[in-house]
Amino acid sequence: MRLRPVRLLTVADLAATLLFAVEGGALGAAARLDLFGVLVVAFSTAVGGGIIRDLLLGDVPPAALRSVAYPAVIAIGWLLVVVLYSGVRAIPAPVLVTLDAAGLALFCVVGATKALDFKVNPVLAVLLGTITGVGGGVLRDLLLREVPAVLRTDIYALAAGLGAVVLVVGRLAGMPRAAAMAVGAVACLGLRLVGVALDWQLPQVTG
């Protein structure tokens, strides 16, 4: 059965929301926050980027606050962390990086696709796709009193930007929505994982 375009966008968005909720909740638990604190970090990580995107698009209230599906998915992620924290903590680092990269890939193509649906120009669609991918992580790091990873030397925002660019170029070239989303997500995922494996870093300012 083929998913309708809107349903495909929602499924991808919810899948990324769950991945980021678990990741954010696990980091909140590792920082020794209480149960409410873990929930706040999970929520911010999971839907922070999407809320920023929707506010910039004028799509208010944001999608994450209009549907019960998003809070429900975040609650599931939070419960997984709370109930199975010892198991979540034991997940190997490469698996966590892969899951994070998968969430990033889904979010960046969902954000860029929604921006195109709102008829914004391609450059802004790429920007909004990137914001969707990295915005939640920025909020998470700020809540945990860390310099956001996206502002450091890690290949993270660049991967999200690449995924959004590939998605936008594909759509402008006439690719079907699902195919363009798939190719964009693979591009983001691939660059993120290769960057981690080869320890690629962006240049720093040196004196």
Helices and strands as residue ranges (DSSP letters): H 5-30, H 35-57, H 63-66, H 69-83, H 85-89, H 93-117, H 122-143, G 149-151, H 157-172, H 177-197
